[in-house]
Amino acid sequence: MCAAVPRGKISVLLTEEQIRGIFRKYDRDGDRRLSKAELKEAFKHLGSHFPWWRAARALSRADANKDGYISEEELTSLVNYALKFGYKV
């Protein structure tokens, strides 16, 4: 007889591509860059307890040219930053 697994108890780490897709989804205005507000919403979706703080930290880490946005060229740095926190589905 198989033991039943309680519903909602299994979680799987998000992959790099899944996280990249989530960030791209939150580019609400379609300008191919993420503002601090868009980052906050993306981190909220990922389950961050303090998405406003995580967005500010991510921006300071991944915004190489310091223009206040995460561009497509900076997205890999942002994804690598987010991967460190083990977000799950």
N, C-alpha and C positions, 0 to 999 in steps of 0.2 A: 504494500500500500504506500502511495506517495504522500509525503507531508505537504499540506497546502501552504502556499506562501501568502502571507497577509497582503491584501491589496494595498498598493501605494507604498510598500516598504522597500521595493527594489529601485535603486537609482543608478544611473550610468553617467560617467563623466562626459561632458560635451567635448567633441573633437575640435581641432583647430578650424576646420571648415565650417562647422556648425556655429561656432562663436563668430567667425568672420561674417557669416550670413546674417546673424542676429544684428551685428553692428550695422551692416549695410541696410537692413530693414528699417533701422531707426534714423536713417538719413531722410527725414520727413520732407525736406524741401527739394531733394533730388540734386543738390549741388555737388555731390560726390565728395563731401567732407562732413565731418561730424562736429557740431557745436557742443559746448558744455551741457546745454539743455538736452540735446539729443543723446549725449553720452549718459546723462542721468537717467533718462527713460530706458536706455538699453541695459544699464546695470540694474535698474529696478526689475526689468523683465528677467534678467539672469538670477535674481533672488538676493541681491546684495542687501544687507541690513541697513546700510547708510549710503544709498546710491548717489546722493549729492557729494559726499566726501570721496567716494570711490571715483566718480567722474572727475573731480578736481585733481586727484592723485594721478589718474590715468592721463589726463591732459598734460600734467607737468612731466610725466615720464615719456610719453610718446610724441608730443608735439615738438619735433626736432627744430623747426624754423620759428617757433614761438609766436605764431600768428593767431593763436587762440582756437585753432581748429585742428582736427585730425584729418589729413588728406589721404587719398588713396595710397600714396607713397609711404605714409606713416602708419597705415593700418596694420601691417605685420607687427610693428612694435606694440601697438595697442592690444592685438590678439595675444601676443606673447605675455604681456602684462596680465591680461585676464586669465590666461591658462594657469598661472601660478596659484589661483584661488580655488581651483577645483570645482567650478560650477557644474551642476548636475541636472539631468532631466528627470 
